[in-house]
Amino acid sequence: MADATDEQIQVHRGLNGVYFDRSDVCFIDGRAGELRYRGYSIHDLAQRSTFEETAYLLFHGDLPTSD
């Protein structure tokens, strides 16, 4: 029986070799260079939203209102 220390661990950079099905949180199109969180372009979020607003979007599904 192989010892846990005998096993080789491979770490892949980026999403190369990573498979996924669907997600309600993000959409990735690597060929087009597109990343969306909950339907919002990552470029729009980076320019127009704060870190806290983007975190709220990820947890709650919508951007926070001014209330």
mmCIF file of the N, C-alpha and C atoms, coordinates in Angstrom:
data_MODEL
# 
_entry.id   MODEL 
# 
loop_
_atom_site.group_PDB 
_atom_site.id 
_atom_site.type_symbol 
_atom_site.label_atom_id 
_atom_site.label_alt_id 
_atom_site.label_comp_id 
_atom_site.label_asym_id 
_atom_site.label_entity_id 
_atom_site.label_seq_id 
_atom_site.pdbx_PDB_ins_code 
_atom_site.Cartn_x 
_atom_site.Cartn_y 
_atom_site.Cartn_z 
_atom_site.occupancy 
_atom_site.B_iso_or_equiv 
_atom_site.pdbx_formal_charge 
_atom_site.auth_seq_id 
_atom_site.auth_comp_id 
_atom_site.auth_asym_id 
_atom_site.auth_atom_id 
_atom_site.pdbx_PDB_model_num 
ATOM 1   N N  . MET A 1 1  ? 0.845   -1.186 0.000   1.00 0.00 ? 1  MET A N  1 
ATOM 2   C CA . MET A 1 1  ? 0.000   0.000  0.000   1.00 0.00 ? 1  MET A CA 1 
ATOM 3   C C  . MET A 1 1  ? 0.889   1.247  0.000   1.00 0.00 ? 1  MET A C  1 
ATOM 4   N N  . ALA A 1 2  ? 0.550   2.201  -0.837  1.00 0.00 ? 2  ALA A N  1 
ATOM 5   C CA . ALA A 1 2  ? 1.347   3.424  -0.966  1.00 0.00 ? 2  ALA A CA 1 
ATOM 6   C C  . ALA A 1 2  ? 1.098   4.353  0.209   1.00 0.00 ? 2  ALA A C  1 
ATOM 7   N N  . ASP A 1 3  ? 2.134   4.940  0.672   1.00 0.00 ? 3  ASP A N  1 
ATOM 8   C CA . ASP A 1 3  ? 2.058   5.921  1.744   1.00 0.00 ? 3  ASP A CA 1 
ATOM 9   C C  . ASP A 1 3  ? 1.651   7.263  1.150   1.00 0.00 ? 3  ASP A C  1 
ATOM 10  N N  . ALA A 1 4  ? 0.948   8.085  1.912   1.00 0.00 ? 4  ALA A N  1 
ATOM 11  C CA . ALA A 1 4  ? 0.490   9.389  1.421   1.00 0.00 ? 4  ALA A CA 1 
ATOM 12  C C  . ALA A 1 4  ? 1.663   10.269 0.990   1.00 0.00 ? 4  ALA A C  1 
ATOM 13  N N  . THR A 1 5  ? 2.825   10.050 1.610   1.00 0.00 ? 5  THR A N  1 
ATOM 14  C CA . THR A 1 5  ? 3.985   10.865 1.250   1.00 0.00 ? 5  THR A CA 1 
ATOM 15  C C  . THR A 1 5  ? 4.589   10.442 -0.083  1.00 0.00 ? 5  THR A C  1 
ATOM 16  N N  . ASP A 1 6  ? 4.210   9.241  -0.584  1.00 0.00 ? 6  ASP A N  1 
ATOM 17  C CA . ASP A 1 6  ? 4.721   8.754  -1.862  1.00 0.00 ? 6  ASP A CA 1 
ATOM 18  C C  . ASP A 1 6  ? 3.981   9.337  -3.060  1.00 0.00 ? 6  ASP A C  1 
ATOM 19  N N  . GLU A 1 7  ? 2.805   9.907  -2.837  1.00 0.00 ? 7  GLU A N  1 
ATOM 20  C CA . GLU A 1 7  ? 1.988   10.419 -3.933  1.00 0.00 ? 7  GLU A CA 1 
ATOM 21  C C  . GLU A 1 7  ? 2.501   11.769 -4.409  1.00 0.00 ? 7  GLU A C  1 
ATOM 22  N N  . GLN A 1 8  ? 2.454   11.968 -5.711  1.00 0.00 ? 8  GLN A N  1 
ATOM 23  C CA . GLN A 1 8  ? 2.837   13.244 -6.295  1.00 0.00 ? 8  GLN A CA 1 
ATOM 24  C C  . GLN A 1 8  ? 1.598   14.121 -6.438  1.00 0.00 ? 8  GLN A C  1 
ATOM 25  N N  . ILE A 1 9  ? 1.694   15.343 -6.015  1.00 0.00 ? 9  ILE A N  1 
ATOM 26  C CA . ILE A 1 9  ? 0.586   16.289 -6.124  1.00 0.00 ? 9  ILE A CA 1 
ATOM 27  C C  . ILE A 1 9  ? 0.903   17.250 -7.255  1.00 0.00 ? 9  ILE A C  1 
ATOM 28  N N  . GLN A 1 10 ? -0.045  17.394 -8.181  1.00 0.00 ? 10 GLN A N  1 
ATOM 29  C CA . GLN A 1 10 ? 0.129   18.326 -9.287  1.00 0.00 ? 10 GLN A CA 1 
ATOM 30  C C  . GLN A 1 10 ? -0.751  19.547 -9.061  1.00 0.00 ? 10 GLN A C  1 
ATOM 31  N N  . VAL A 1 11 ? -0.166  20.704 -9.214  1.00 0.00 ? 11 VAL A N  1 
ATOM 32  C CA . VAL A 1 11 ? -0.902  21.957 -9.085  1.00 0.00 ? 11 VAL A CA 1 
ATOM 33  C C  . VAL A 1 11 ? -0.940  22.603 -10.464 1.00 0.00 ? 11 VAL A C  1 
ATOM 34  N N  . HIS A 1 12 ? -2.145  22.863 -10.967 1.00 0.00 ? 12 HIS A N  1 
ATOM 35  C CA . HIS A 1 12 ? -2.321  23.491 -12.274 1.00 0.00 ? 12 HIS A CA 1 
ATOM 36  C C  . HIS A 1 12 ? -2.590  24.977 -12.092 1.00 0.00 ? 12 HIS A C  1 
ATOM 37  N N  . ARG A 1 13 ? -1.976  25.792 -12.901 1.00 0.00 ? 13 ARG A N  1 
ATOM 38  C CA . ARG A 1 13 ? -2.228  27.233 -12.854 1.00 0.00 ? 13 ARG A CA 1 
ATOM 39  C C  . ARG A 1 13 ? -3.430  27.570 -13.715 1.00 0.00 ? 13 ARG A C  1 
ATOM 40  N N  . GLY A 1 14 ? -4.201  28.547 -13.290 1.00 0.00 ? 14 GLY A N  1 
ATOM 41  C CA . GLY A 1 14 ? -5.374  28.983 -14.047 1.00 0.00 ? 14 GLY A CA 1 
ATOM 42  C C  . GLY A 1 14 ? -6.439  27.911 -14.085 1.00 0.00 ? 14 GLY A C  1 
ATOM 43  N N  . LEU A 1 15 ? -7.226  27.897 -15.133 1.00 0.00 ? 15 LEU A N  1 
ATOM 44  C CA . LEU A 1 15 ? -8.307  26.925 -15.281 1.00 0.00 ? 15 LEU A CA 1 
ATOM 45  C C  . LEU A 1 15 ? -7.960  25.836 -16.289 1.00 0.00 ? 15 LEU A C  1 
ATOM 46  N N  . ASN A 1 16 ? -6.720  25.796 -16.746 1.00 0.00 ? 16 ASN A N  1 
ATOM 47  C CA . ASN A 1 16 ? -6.312  24.768 -17.698 1.00 0.00 ? 16 ASN A CA 1 
ATOM 48  C C  . ASN A 1 16 ? -6.409  23.396 -17.034 1.00 0.00 ? 16 ASN A C  1 
ATOM 49  N N  . GLY A 1 17 ? -7.190  22.499 -17.630 1.00 0.00 ? 17 GLY A N  1 
ATOM 50  C CA . GLY A 1 17 ? -7.358  21.167 -17.073 1.00 0.00 ? 17 GLY A CA 1 
ATOM 51  C C  . GLY A 1 17 ? -8.444  21.055 -16.024 1.00 0.00 ? 17 GLY A C  1 
ATOM 52  N N  . VAL A 1 18 ? -9.133  22.152 -15.737 1.00 0.00 ? 18 VAL A N  1 
ATOM 53  C CA . VAL A 1 18 ? -10.219 22.148 -14.753 1.00 0.00 ? 18 VAL A CA 1 
ATOM 54  C C  . VAL A 1 18 ? -11.536 22.077 -15.501 1.00 0.00 ? 18 VAL A C  1 
ATOM 55  N N  . TYR A 1 19 ? -12.394 21.164 -15.086 1.00 0.00 ? 19 TYR A N  1 
ATOM 56  C CA . TYR A 1 19 ? -13.684 20.979 -15.747 1.00 0.00 ? 19 TYR A CA 1 
ATOM 57  C C  . TYR A 1 19 ? -14.808 21.385 -14.807 1.00 0.00 ? 19 TYR A C  1 
ATOM 58  N N  . PHE A 1 20 ? -15.833 22.005 -15.353 1.00 0.00 ? 20 PHE A N  1 
ATOM 59  C CA . PHE A 1 20 ? -17.003 22.379 -14.571 1.00 0.00 ? 20 PHE A CA 1 
ATOM 60  C C  . PHE A 1 20 ? -18.213 22.322 -15.478 1.00 0.00 ? 20 PHE A C  1 
ATOM 61  N N  . ASP A 1 21 ? -19.383 22.308 -14.875 1.00 0.00 ? 21 ASP A N  1 
ATOM 62  C CA . ASP A 1 21 ? -20.611 22.217 -15.664 1.00 0.00 ? 21 ASP A CA 1 
ATOM 63  C C  . ASP A 1 21 ? -21.247 23.589 -15.778 1.00 0.00 ? 21 ASP A C  1 
ATOM 64  N N  . ARG A 1 22 ? -22.048 23.956 -14.824 1.00 0.00 ? 22 ARG A N  1 
ATOM 65  C CA . ARG A 1 22 ? -22.746 25.250 -14.845 1.00 0.00 ? 22 ARG A CA 1 
ATOM 66  C C  . ARG A 1 22 ? -22.627 25.906 -13.478 1.00 0.00 ? 22 ARG A C  1 
ATOM 67  N N  . SER A 1 23 ? -22.780 27.203 -13.482 1.00 0.00 ? 23 SER A N  1 
ATOM 68  C CA . SER A 1 23 ? -22.734 27.956 -12.239 1.00 0.00 ? 23 SER A CA 1 
ATOM 69  C C  . SER A 1 23 ? -23.683 29.135 -12.339 1.00 0.00 ? 23 SER A C  1 
ATOM 70  N N  . ASP A 1 24 ? -24.409 29.399 -11.275 1.00 0.00 ? 24 ASP A N  1 
ATOM 71  C CA . ASP A 1 24 ? -25.253 30.588 -11.214 1.00 0.00 ? 24 ASP A CA 1 
ATOM 72  C C  . ASP A 1 24 ? -24.431 31.819 -10.844 1.00 0.00 ? 24 ASP A C  1 
ATOM 73  N N  . VAL A 1 25 ? -23.223 31.609 -10.351 1.00 0.00 ? 25 VAL A N  1 
ATOM 74  C CA . VAL A 1 25 ? -22.399 32.707 -9.871  1.00 0.00 ? 25 VAL A CA 1 
ATOM 75  C C  . VAL A 1 25 ? -21.549 33.317 -10.978 1.00 0.00 ? 25 VAL A C  1 
ATOM 76  N N  . CYS A 1 26 ? -20.934 32.485 -11.808 1.00 0.00 ? 26 CYS A N  1 
ATOM 77  C CA . CYS A 1 26 ? -20.057 33.057 -12.827 1.00 0.00 ? 26 CYS A CA 1 
ATOM 78  C C  . CYS A 1 26 ? -20.209 32.355 -14.167 1.00 0.00 ? 26 CYS A C  1 
ATOM 79  N N  . PHE A 1 27 ? -19.805 33.087 -15.201 1.00 0.00 ? 27 PHE A N  1 
ATOM 80  C CA . PHE A 1 27 ? -19.770 32.571 -16.565 1.00 0.00 ? 27 PHE A CA 1 
ATOM 81  C C  . PHE A 1 27 ? -18.388 32.880 -17.117 1.00 0.00 ? 27 PHE A C  1 
ATOM 82  N N  . ILE A 1 28 ? -17.738 31.877 -17.675 1.00 0.00 ? 28 ILE A N  1 
ATOM 83  C CA . ILE A 1 28 ? -16.398 32.055 -18.225 1.00 0.00 ? 28 ILE A CA 1 
ATOM 84  C C  . ILE A 1 28 ? -16.383 31.595 -19.674 1.00 0.00 ? 28 ILE A C  1 
ATOM 85  N N  . ASP A 1 29 ? -15.906 32.472 -20.551 1.00 0.00 ? 29 ASP A N  1 
ATOM 86  C CA . ASP A 1 29 ? -15.647 32.097 -21.940 1.00 0.00 ? 29 ASP A CA 1 
ATOM 87  C C  . ASP A 1 29 ? -14.194 32.455 -22.211 1.00 0.00 ? 29 ASP A C  1 
ATOM 88  N N  . GLY A 1 30 ? -13.320 31.482 -22.028 1.00 0.00 ? 30 GLY A N  1 
ATOM 89  C CA . GLY A 1 30 ? -11.890 31.725 -22.168 1.00 0.00 ? 30 GLY A CA 1 
ATOM 90  C C  . GLY A 1 30 ? -11.480 32.161 -23.553 1.00 0.00 ? 30 GLY A C  1 
ATOM 91  N N  . ARG A 1 31 ? -12.125 31.612 -24.564 1.00 0.00 ? 31 ARG A N  1 
ATOM 92  C CA . ARG A 1 31 ? -11.766 31.981 -25.942 1.00 0.00 ? 31 ARG A CA 1 
ATOM 93  C C  . ARG A 1 31 ? -12.083 33.444 -26.227 1.00 0.00 ? 31 ARG A C  1 
ATOM 94  N N  . ALA A 1 32 ? -13.195 33.924 -25.691 1.00 0.00 ? 32 ALA A N  1 
ATOM 95  C CA . ALA A 1 32 ? -13.594 35.319 -25.907 1.00 0.00 ? 32 ALA A CA 1 
ATOM 96  C C  . ALA A 1 32 ? -13.015 36.247 -24.840 1.00 0.00 ? 32 ALA A C  1 
ATOM 97  N N  . GLY A 1 33 ? -12.379 35.681 -23.812 1.00 0.00 ? 33 GLY A N  1 
ATOM 98  C CA . GLY A 1 33 ? -11.834 36.495 -22.731 1.00 0.00 ? 33 GLY A CA 1 
ATOM 99  C C  . GLY A 1 33 ? -12.916 37.142 -21.893 1.00 0.00 ? 33 GLY A C  1 
ATOM 100 N N  . GLU A 1 34 ? -14.013 36.418 -21.690 1.00 0.00 ? 34 GLU A N  1 
ATOM 101 C CA . GLU A 1 34 ? -15.169 36.983 -20.986 1.00 0.00 ? 34 GLU A CA 1 
ATOM 102 C C  . GLU A 1 34 ? -15.356 36.310 -19.629 1.00 0.00 ? 34 GLU A C  1 
ATOM 103 N N  . LEU A 1 35 ? -15.520 37.128 -18.600 1.00 0.00 ? 35 LEU A N  1 
ATOM 104 C CA . LEU A 1 35 ? -15.840 36.656 -17.257 1.00 0.00 ? 35 LEU A CA 1 
ATOM 105 C C  . LEU A 1 35 ? -16.991 37.491 -16.736 1.00 0.00 ? 35 LEU A C  1 
ATOM 106 N N  . ARG A 1 36 ? -18.049 36.834 -16.298 1.00 0.00 ? 36 ARG A N  1 
ATOM 107 C CA . ARG A 1 36 ? -19.217 37.525 -15.751 1.00 0.00 ? 36 ARG A CA 1 
ATOM 108 C C  . ARG A 1 36 ? -19.546 36.958 -14.385 1.00 0.00 ? 36 ARG A C  1 
ATOM 109 N N  . TYR A 1 37 ? -19.886 37.834 -13.456 1.00 0.00 ? 37 TYR A N  1 
ATOM 110 C CA . TYR A 1 37 ? -20.407 37.445 -12.147 1.00 0.00 ? 37 TYR A CA 1 
ATOM 111 C C  . TYR A 1 37 ? -21.875 37.817 -12.115 1.00 0.00 ? 37 TYR A C  1 
ATOM 112 N N  . ARG A 1 38 ? -22.716 36.826 -11.916 1.00 0.00 ? 38 ARG A N  1 
ATOM 113 C CA . ARG A 1 38 ? -24.170 37.035 -11.821 1.00 0.00 ? 38 ARG A CA 1 
ATOM 114 C C  . ARG A 1 38 ? -24.695 37.881 -12.977 1.00 0.00 ? 38 ARG A C  1 
ATOM 115 N N  . GLY A 1 39 ? -24.114 37.707 -14.167 1.00 0.00 ? 39 GLY A N  1 
ATOM 116 C CA . GLY A 1 39 ? -24.564 38.413 -15.361 1.00 0.00 ? 39 GLY A CA 1 
ATOM 117 C C  . GLY A 1 39 ? -23.866 39.735 -15.616 1.00 0.00 ? 39 GLY A C  1 
ATOM 118 N N  . TYR A 1 40 ? -23.057 40.206 -14.667 1.00 0.00 ? 40 TYR A N  1 
ATOM 119 C CA . TYR A 1 40 ? -22.342 41.475 -14.824 1.00 0.00 ? 40 TYR A CA 1 
ATOM 120 C C  . TYR A 1 40 ? -20.920 41.212 -15.313 1.00 0.00 ? 40 TYR A C  1 
ATOM 121 N N  . SER A 1 41 ? -20.493 41.961 -16.318 1.00 0.00 ? 41 SER A N  1 
ATOM 122 C CA . SER A 1 41 ? -19.127 41.854 -16.821 1.00 0.00 ? 41 SER A CA 1 
ATOM 123 C C  . SER A 1 41 ? -18.136 42.223 -15.719 1.00 0.00 ? 41 SER A C  1 
ATOM 124 N N  . ILE A 1 42 ? -17.065 41.450 -15.610 1.00 0.00 ? 42 ILE A N  1 
ATOM 125 C CA . ILE A 1 42 ? -16.050 41.748 -14.603 1.00 0.00 ? 42 ILE A CA 1 
ATOM 126 C C  . ILE A 1 42 ? -15.431 43.122 -14.844 1.00 0.00 ? 42 ILE A C  1 
ATOM 127 N N  . HIS A 1 43 ? -15.364 43.549 -16.103 1.00 0.00 ? 43 HIS A N  1 
ATOM 128 C CA . HIS A 1 43 ? -14.809 44.871 -16.420 1.00 0.00 ? 43 HIS A CA 1 
ATOM 129 C C  . HIS A 1 43 ? -15.722 45.977 -15.890 1.00 0.00 ? 43 HIS A C  1 
ATOM 130 N N  . ASP A 1 44 ? -17.040 45.811 -16.041 1.00 0.00 ? 44 ASP A N  1 
ATOM 131 C CA . ASP A 1 44 ? -17.988 46.800 -15.515 1.00 0.00 ? 44 ASP A CA 1 
ATOM 132 C C  . ASP A 1 44 ? -17.935 46.844 -13.995 1.00 0.00 ? 44 ASP A C  1 
ATOM 133 N N  . LEU A 1 45 ? -17.873 45.675 -13.364 1.00 0.00 ? 45 LEU A N  1 
ATOM 134 C CA . LEU A 1 45 ? -17.807 45.635 -11.902 1.00 0.00 ? 45 LEU A CA 1 
ATOM 135 C C  . LEU A 1 45 ? -16.530 46.297 -11.397 1.00 0.00 ? 45 LEU A C  1 
ATOM 136 N N  . ALA A 1 46 ? -15.415 46.046 -12.068 1.00 0.00 ? 46 ALA A N  1 
ATOM 137 C CA . ALA A 1 46 ? -14.140 46.625 -11.643 1.00 0.00 ? 46 ALA A CA 1 
ATOM 138 C C  . ALA A 1 46 ? -14.147 48.146 -11.753 1.00 0.00 ? 46 ALA A C  1 
ATOM 139 N N  . GLN A 1 47 ? -14.842 48.686 -12.750 1.00 0.00 ? 47 GLN A N  1 
ATOM 140 C CA . GLN A 1 47 ? -14.871 50.133 -12.957 1.00 0.00 ? 47 GLN A CA 1 
ATOM 141 C C  . GLN A 1 47 ? -15.930 50.834 -12.118 1.00 0.00 ? 47 GLN A C  1 
ATOM 142 N N  . ARG A 1 48 ? -17.043 50.167 -11.845 1.00 0.00 ? 48 ARG A N  1 
ATOM 143 C CA . ARG A 1 48 ? -18.192 50.866 -11.265 1.00 0.00 ? 48 ARG A CA 1 
ATOM 144 C C  . ARG A 1 48 ? -18.604 50.415 -9.870  1.00 0.00 ? 48 ARG A C  1 
ATOM 145 N N  . SER A 1 49 ? -18.052 49.301 -9.381  1.00 0.00 ? 49 SER A N  1 
ATOM 146 C CA . SER A 1 49 ? -18.490 48.767 -8.090  1.00 0.00 ? 49 SER A CA 1 
ATOM 147 C C  . SER A 1 49 ? -17.319 48.660 -7.127  1.00 0.00 ? 49 SER A C  1 
ATOM 148 N N  . THR A 1 50 ? -17.631 48.813 -5.851  1.00 0.00 ? 50 THR A N  1 
ATOM 149 C CA . THR A 1 50 ? -16.613 48.628 -4.820  1.00 0.00 ? 50 THR A CA 1 
ATOM 150 C C  . THR A 1 50 ? -16.450 47.133 -4.543  1.00 0.00 ? 50 THR A C  1 
ATOM 151 N N  . PHE A 1 51 ? -15.414 46.796 -3.799  1.00 0.00 ? 51 PHE A N  1 
ATOM 152 C CA . PHE A 1 51 ? -15.202 45.411 -3.387  1.00 0.00 ? 51 PHE A CA 1 
ATOM 153 C C  . PHE A 1 51 ? -16.410 44.897 -2.620  1.00 0.00 ? 51 PHE A C  1 
ATOM 154 N N  . GLU A 1 52 ? -16.922 45.724 -1.697  1.00 0.00 ? 52 GLU A N  1 
ATOM 155 C CA . GLU A 1 52 ? -18.058 45.325 -0.871  1.00 0.00 ? 52 GLU A CA 1 
ATOM 156 C C  . GLU A 1 52 ? -19.309 45.089 -1.708  1.00 0.00 ? 52 GLU A C  1 
ATOM 157 N N  . GLU A 1 53 ? -19.541 45.948 -2.703  1.00 0.00 ? 53 GLU A N  1 
ATOM 158 C CA . GLU A 1 53 ? -20.704 45.775 -3.583  1.00 0.00 ? 53 GLU A CA 1 
ATOM 159 C C  . GLU A 1 53 ? -20.594 44.482 -4.398  1.00 0.00 ? 53 GLU A C  1 
ATOM 160 N N  . THR A 1 54 ? -19.397 44.193 -4.876  1.00 0.00 ? 54 THR A N  1 
ATOM 161 C CA . THR A 1 54 ? -19.197 42.966 -5.648  1.00 0.00 ? 54 THR A CA 1 
ATOM 162 C C  . THR A 1 54 ? -19.346 41.738 -4.759  1.00 0.00 ? 54 THR A C  1 
ATOM 163 N N  . ALA A 1 55 ? -18.841 41.793 -3.540  1.00 0.00 ? 55 ALA A N  1 
ATOM 164 C CA . ALA A 1 55 ? -19.019 40.684 -2.597  1.00 0.00 ? 55 ALA A CA 1 
ATOM 165 C C  . ALA A 1 55 ? -20.500 40.476 -2.300  1.00 0.00 ? 55 ALA A C  1 
ATOM 166 N N  . TYR A 1 56 ? -21.234 41.559 -2.113  1.00 0.00 ? 56 TYR A N  1 
ATOM 167 C CA . TYR A 1 56 ? -22.681 41.472 -1.886  1.00 0.00 ? 56 TYR A CA 1 
ATOM 168 C C  . TYR A 1 56 ? -23.358 40.788 -3.075  1.00 0.00 ? 56 TYR A C  1 
ATOM 169 N N  . LEU A 1 57 ? -22.971 41.171 -4.279  1.00 0.00 ? 57 LEU A N  1 
ATOM 170 C CA . LEU A 1 57 ? -23.512 40.560 -5.492  1.00 0.00 ? 57 LEU A CA 1 
ATOM 171 C C  . LEU A 1 57 ? -23.275 39.052 -5.495  1.00 0.00 ? 57 LEU A C  1 
ATOM 172 N N  . LEU A 1 58 ? -22.073 38.635 -5.161  1.00 0.00 ? 58 LEU A N  1 
ATOM 173 C CA . LEU A 1 58 ? -21.755 37.207 -5.163  1.00 0.00 ? 58 LEU A CA 1 
ATOM 174 C C  . LEU A 1 58 ? -22.575 36.440 -4.135  1.00 0.00 ? 58 LEU A C  1 
ATOM 175 N N  . PHE A 1 59 ? -22.767 37.013 -2.955  1.00 0.00 ? 59 PHE A N  1 
ATOM 176 C CA . PHE A 1 59 ? -23.512 36.332 -1.890  1.00 0.00 ? 59 PHE A CA 1 
ATOM 177 C C  . PHE A 1 59 ? -25.018 36.381 -2.076  1.00 0.00 ? 59 PHE A C  1 
ATOM 178 N N  . HIS A 1 60 ? -25.545 37.521 -2.553  1.00 0.00 ? 60 HIS A N  1 
ATOM 179 C CA . HIS A 1 60 ? -26.995 37.723 -2.581  1.00 0.00 ? 60 HIS A CA 1 
ATOM 180 C C  . HIS A 1 60 ? -27.620 37.631 -3.973  1.00 0.00 ? 60 HIS A C  1 
ATOM 181 N N  . GLY A 1 61 ? -26.820 37.708 -5.019  1.00 0.00 ? 61 GLY A N  1 
ATOM 182 C CA . GLY A 1 61 ? -27.353 37.562 -6.369  1.00 0.00 ? 61 GLY A CA 1 
ATOM 183 C C  . GLY A 1 61 ? -27.702 38.858 -7.062  1.00 0.00 ? 61 GLY A C  1 
ATOM 184 N N  . ASP A 1 62 ? -27.725 39.960 -6.347  1.00 0.00 ? 62 ASP A N  1 
ATOM 185 C CA . ASP A 1 62 ? -28.011 41.284 -6.908  1.00 0.00 ? 62 ASP A CA 1 
ATOM 186 C C  . ASP A 1 62 ? -27.073 42.298 -6.280  1.00 0.00 ? 62 ASP A C  1 
ATOM 187 N N  . LEU A 1 63 ? -26.831 43.386 -6.997  1.00 0.00 ? 63 LEU A N  1 
ATOM 188 C CA . LEU A 1 63 ? -26.065 44.480 -6.406  1.00 0.00 ? 63 LEU A CA 1 
ATOM 189 C C  . LEU A 1 63 ? -26.907 45.149 -5.333  1.00 0.00 ? 63 LEU A C  1 
ATOM 190 N N  . PRO A 1 64 ? -26.276 45.689 -4.298  1.00 0.00 ? 64 PRO A N  1 
ATOM 191 C CA . PRO A 1 64 ? -27.046 46.348 -3.241  1.00 0.00 ? 64 PRO A CA 1 
ATOM 192 C C  . PRO A 1 64 ? -27.713 47.625 -3.746  1.00 0.00 ? 64 PRO A C  1 
ATOM 193 N N  . THR A 1 65 ? -28.823 47.966 -3.133  1.00 0.00 ? 65 THR A N  1 
ATOM 194 C CA . THR A 1 65 ? -29.510 49.220 -3.450  1.00 0.00 ? 65 THR A CA 1 
ATOM 195 C C  . THR A 1 65 ? -28.990 50.306 -2.519  1.00 0.00 ? 65 THR A C  1 
ATOM 196 N N  . SER A 1 66 ? -29.365 51.522 -2.752  1.00 0.00 ? 66 SER A N  1 
ATOM 197 C CA . SER A 1 66 ? -28.908 52.640 -1.921  1.00 0.00 ? 66 SER A CA 1 
ATOM 198 C C  . SER A 1 66 ? -29.627 52.707 -0.578  1.00 0.00 ? 66 SER A C  1 
ATOM 199 N N  . ASP A 1 67 ? -30.583 51.821 -0.347  1.00 0.00 ? 67 ASP A N  1 
ATOM 200 C CA . ASP A 1 67 ? -31.338 51.828 0.926   1.00 0.00 ? 67 ASP A CA 1 
ATOM 201 C C  . ASP A 1 67 ? -30.494 51.444 2.101   1.00 0.00 ? 67 ASP A C  1 
# 
